[in-house]
Amino acid sequence: MRGLLSWVFFFFLATGIAWGQDVQYSQYYANPMYLNPALVGSTDLTRLGVSFRNQWPALDQTFIAYTAYADHYDERLNSGFGLIFQGVNESFTETSWSEVGLAYSYRLKLSANSFIQAGMQGSFISRSSFAGFIYRSQLDVIRGLRPDPIAEGNLVKAVDSHAGLVYYGRKVWLGVAVSHLLQPNISYLDMGTSRLPRKLSLHGGYRFDLAPGYITDYLTNAKQDRSLSVGFNYKEQGQFSQLDLGAEVYFEPLAVGLWYRGLPTKYGLPNHESLVTMVGLGLNSGLDVGYSFDFPISSFGLGRSGGSHELSVRFVFSSLPPGKVRYRSLPSFRY
């Protein structure tokens, strides 16, 4: 088991997950502010949401990521306002990372069915590692433990910012987001410099309306929303890049999705990571719940890692009469 943990530590170090790369969620659109700050206020209403990800639970060590957010759209100002809190905990190196951010978006109407929405986010981040470690350089047979600059300087605080742009029509959407515009220094040494690399994200897709149908609503039949959406999400951060391709079928109130995650690296090495399956349920009350599971298709394997579990819950507050829509909702995936 010690050898496996050492391998996992090397994996974290090599991929940069614990050190300089962002966490990747599988339910992108259930975590909209993390995907793109331009999606703040995209429901035209008030929304609360949480996401929780447990990665590789079969290992002795844990890798947990979570996000909580709230956003609101003000029609008079054509603006969205949001608050997001997110964090990561990794037990092997006792690494924790947290971010609190305020976001703003502005919507520009191009035509009756097409819009552009731009967003910005300012954040405060905190990162710590090796909180319980004792280094050999600290050991002194006479005086016991002595100070060490790494052991004492394992907490980093900084400010950061993100920006994004989204275009959407009745059936198509396309977005771009750039994270870590300020490239904050995340080195634990006073004289050290280790800049968090910027992350570029391109995402979009197209929605196909399926044959109309009706769903039983107690004693009446209501028109049922049926659609098939296909999309992509390309991410590039530092020397790493990845492309996700997927589809989501929505038969109100049920959504089912499938994603492929992977892309050959710049060095020609295979990077086929996982297949992601998702199921979601939306209730008339405004509550949506989604669950996804990542099946590893890399050499890491399902037996070694246990895959990855992700759960999302969100609630949209609406005082509008049924059927009344101020703006067409985004044609993007629901989860």
C-alpha positions in Angstrom: 0.0 0.0 0.0 2.9 2.3 0.7 4.0 1.9 -3.0 0.5 2.7 -4.2 0.4 5.9 -2.1 3.8 6.9 -3.4 2.5 6.4 -6.9 -0.6 8.5 -6.2 1.6 11.2 -4.8 3.6 11.2 -8.0 0.4 11.3 -10.0 -0.8 14.4 -8.2 2.6 16.0 -8.7 2.8 15.1 -12.3 -0.7 16.1 -13.3 -0.7 19.2 -11.1 -4.1 18.5 -9.5 -2.9 19.3 -6.0 -0.3 21.9 -7.0 -1.2 24.1 -9.9 -4.2 22.8 -11.9 -7.9 23.4 -11.4 -10.3 20.8 -10.3 -12.5 19.4 -13.1 -16.2 18.7 -12.5 -18.2 16.4 -14.7 -21.6 18.3 -14.4 -20.4 21.5 -15.9 -23.7 23.3 -16.2 -24.9 22.3 -12.7 -21.8 24.3 -11.6 -22.3 27.3 -13.9 -20.2 30.0 -12.1 -17.2 27.7 -11.9 -17.5 27.0 -15.6 -17.9 30.6 -16.8 -18.7 33.8 -14.8 -20.7 34.9 -17.8 -23.4 32.4 -16.7 -24.2 34.3 -13.6 -27.9 35.1 -13.6 -28.5 32.9 -16.7 -31.9 31.6 -15.3 -33.3 35.2 -15.1 -34.3 34.3 -11.6 -32.7 33.6 -8.2 -30.8 30.3 -7.9 -29.0 28.4 -5.2 -26.7 25.4 -5.9 -24.2 23.0 -4.4 -21.9 20.4 -6.0 -19.9 17.7 -4.4 -17.2 15.5 -5.9 -15.5 12.5 -4.4 -12.6 11.4 -6.6 -11.0 7.9 -6.5 -12.8 6.7 -3.3 -11.1 3.2 -3.5 -7.8 4.7 -2.4 -6.9 5.0 1.2 -6.5 8.8 0.8 -9.3 11.1 -0.2 -9.7 13.9 -2.8 -12.9 15.9 -2.2 -14.1 19.0 -4.1 -17.2 21.1 -3.4 -18.9 24.3 -4.6 -21.7 26.4 -3.3 -23.1 29.3 -5.1 -26.0 31.8 -5.3 -26.9 34.1 -8.2 -29.7 36.5 -9.1 -30.7 38.3 -12.3 -32.0 41.9 -12.3 -34.1 42.6 -15.4 -34.0 46.4 -14.9 -30.2 46.4 -15.0 -29.8 43.5 -17.5 -27.3 42.2 -15.0 -26.6 39.1 -12.9 -25.0 39.1 -9.5 -23.4 36.0 -7.9 -21.5 34.7 -4.9 -19.5 31.5 -5.0 -17.5 29.4 -2.5 -15.5 26.4 -3.5 -12.9 24.2 -1.9 -10.7 21.2 -2.3 -9.3 18.8 0.4 -6.6 16.2 -0.4 -5.6 14.0 2.5 -2.2 12.5 1.4 -0.4 15.9 1.5 -3.0 17.5 3.7 -3.6 20.0 1.0 -6.6 22.3 1.3 -7.7 25.1 -1.1 -10.6 27.5 -0.8 -11.9 30.4 -2.8 -14.6 33.0 -2.2 -15.7 35.1 -5.2 -18.1 37.8 -6.2 -19.3 37.8 -9.8 -21.2 40.1 -12.1 -22.6 39.6 -15.6 -24.2 41.9 -18.2 -26.6 40.7 -20.9 -26.9 42.3 -24.4 -29.8 41.4 -26.5 -28.9 41.0 -30.2 -32.3 39.9 -31.5 -35.5 38.3 -30.3 -33.8 35.0 -29.8 -30.0 35.7 -29.4 -28.0 37.2 -26.6 -24.5 37.8 -25.5 -23.6 37.7 -21.8 -20.3 38.9 -20.4 -19.1 38.2 -16.8 -16.3 39.0 -14.4 -15.4 37.5 -11.0 -13.0 38.7 -8.3 -11.9 36.1 -5.7 -9.9 35.6 -2.5 -8.0 32.3 -2.4 -6.3 30.4 0.4 -4.1 27.4 0.0 -2.2 25.2 2.6 -0.2 21.9 2.4 1.7 19.6 4.7 0.1 21.0 7.8 0.9 17.9 9.9 4.3 17.1 8.4 7.6 17.2 10.3 10.6 17.7 8.1 14.1 16.1 8.7 15.6 19.7 8.7 13.5 20.4 11.8 14.9 17.6 13.9 17.6 18.5 16.4 18.8 15.9 18.9 19.6 18.6 21.4 16.9 21.2 21.0 14.2 19.1 19.6 12.1 20.5 16.7 13.5 23.7 15.3 11.9 26.2 12.9 11.8 25.5 9.2 10.7 28.1 6.5 8.7 25.5 4.6 7.0 24.1 7.7 6.1 27.6 8.9 5.1 29.0 5.6 2.6 26.4 4.4 -0.3 28.9 4.1 -0.7 31.1 1.0 -3.3 33.8 0.6 -3.9 35.8 -2.6 -6.5 37.6 -4.8 -7.5 36.4 -8.3 -9.9 37.1 -11.1 -11.8 35.3 -13.9 -13.7 36.5 -17.0 -16.0 35.0 -19.5 -18.3 35.5 -22.5 -21.3 33.5 -23.7 -23.4 33.7 -26.8 -26.6 31.8 -27.1 -29.6 31.6 -29.4 -32.6 29.4 -29.5 -30.6 26.2 -30.2 -26.9 27.0 -30.1 -24.5 28.2 -27.4 -20.8 29.1 -27.4 -18.7 30.3 -24.4 -15.2 31.2 -23.6 -13.7 31.7 -20.1 -10.2 32.7 -18.8 -9.5 31.8 -15.2 -6.6 33.2 -13.0 -6.1 36.4 -14.9 -3.8 37.6 -12.1 -1.8 34.4 -12.0 -1.4 34.5 -8.2 1.8 33.3 -6.6 1.1 30.0 -4.8 4.7 29.4 -3.6 5.0 28.6 0.2 8.5 30.2 0.3 8.9 34.0 0.9 11.6 34.1 -1.8 9.9 31.6 -4.1 7.7 32.2 -7.1 5.2 29.7 -8.5 2.5 31.3 -10.5 -0.9 29.6 -11.0 -1.2 29.3 -14.7 -4.2 30.7 -16.5 -6.9 28.3 -17.7 -8.7 28.7 -21.0 -12.0 27.0 -21.4 -14.0 26.8 -24.7 -17.5 25.3 -24.4 -20.6 25.1 -26.6 -23.1 22.9 -28.3 -26.3 22.5 -30.1 -29.8 21.4 -29.0 -32.1 19.3 -31.2 -35.8 19.5 -30.4 -37.3 16.0 -30.4 -40.8 15.0 -31.4 -43.4 16.8 -29.2 -45.2 14.8 -26.5 -47.2 15.2 -23.4 -46.7 14.3 -19.8 -49.5 13.5 -17.3 -49.9 16.1 -14.7 -52.4 14.7 -12.2 -55.7 14.9 -14.1 -54.4 16.9 -17.1 -51.8 16.5 -19.8 -49.0 19.1 -20.1 -46.6 19.6 -23.0 -43.4 17.7 -22.3 -40.0 19.2 -23.1 -38.0 16.7 -25.1 -34.6 17.5 -26.5 -31.2 16.1 -27.4 -28.1 18.3 -26.8 -24.6 17.7 -27.9 -21.7 19.7 -26.7 -18.0 20.0 -26.0 -15.7 21.5 -23.3 -12.1 22.2 -24.1 -9.7 23.1 -21.3 -6.1 24.2 -21.4 -4.0 25.1 -18.4 -0.2 25.3 -18.5 1.1 22.4 -20.5 -2.0 20.3 -20.0 -5.1 20.2 -22.3 -8.2 18.2 -22.5 -11.3 17.9 -24.6 -14.7 16.5 -23.4 -17.4 15.5 -25.8 -20.9 14.5 -24.7 -24.6 14.4 -25.2 -27.6 14.8 -23.0 -31.2 13.6 -23.6 -33.9 15.5 -21.7 -37.4 13.9 -21.4 -39.0 16.2 -18.8 -38.5 15.7 -15.9 -35.6 13.2 -16.5 -32.2 14.0 -18.1 -29.6 11.3 -19.0 -26.1 12.2 -20.3 -22.9 10.6 -21.5 -19.4 12.3 -21.8 -16.1 11.2 -23.1 -13.1 12.9 -21.4 -9.7 12.8 -23.0 -7.3 14.2 -25.6 -3.8 13.3 -26.8 -1.3 15.6 -25.0 1.1 17.9 -26.6 3.7 15.3 -26.2 1.8 12.6 -28.1 1.0 10.6 -24.9 -2.5 9.1 -24.6 -4.8 10.9 -22.2 -8.0 8.8 -22.4 -9.3 9.5 -19.0 -12.9 8.5 -18.5 -16.5 8.0 -19.6 -19.0 10.0 -17.6 -22.6 8.9 -17.1 -25.2 11.2 -15.6 -28.8 11.1 -14.6 -30.8 14.1 -13.4 -34.3 14.8 -12.1 -36.1 18.2 -12.2 -39.1 18.8 -10.1 -41.9 21.4 -10.7 -41.0 23.0 -7.4 -37.7 24.3 -9.0 -35.5 21.6 -7.4 -33.0 19.8 -9.6 -30.8 16.9 -8.5 -28.1 15.3 -10.6 -25.7 12.4 -10.1 -22.8 11.4 -12.3 -20.1 8.7 -12.2 -16.8 8.7 -13.9 -15.7 5.3 -15.3 -11.9 5.4 -15.8 -10.7 4.2 -19.2 -7.0 4.9 -18.4 -4.5 2.5 -17.1 -5.4 3.7 -13.6 -8.6 1.5 -13.9 -11.9 1.3 -12.0 -10.6 -1.3 -9.5 -7.7 0.8 -8.3 -9.5 4.1 -8.2 -13.1 3.4 -7.7 -14.0 6.0 -10.3 -15.5 9.4 -9.2 -18.9 10.3 -7.8 -20.4 13.7 -8.2 -23.7 15.1 -6.9 -25.4 18.4 -7.7 -28.4 20.0 -6.1 -29.9 23.4 -7.1 -33.1 25.3 -6.5 -34.5 28.1 -8.6 -36.9 30.5 -7.0 -39.7 31.6 -9.4 -42.7 33.9 -8.9 -43.7 33.8 -12.6 -47.0 32.3 -13.7 -46.6 28.9 -15.5 -45.5 29.2 -19.1 -44.3 32.9 -18.8 -40.7 33.3 -19.8 -39.0 36.7 -20.0 -36.0 35.4 -21.9 -35.5 32.1 -23.6 -33.5 29.8 -21.3 -30.0 28.7 -22.5 -30.2 25.7 -24.8 -27.2 24.2 -23.0 -27.1 21.0 -20.9 -29.1 21.1 -17.7 -26.3 19.3 -15.8 
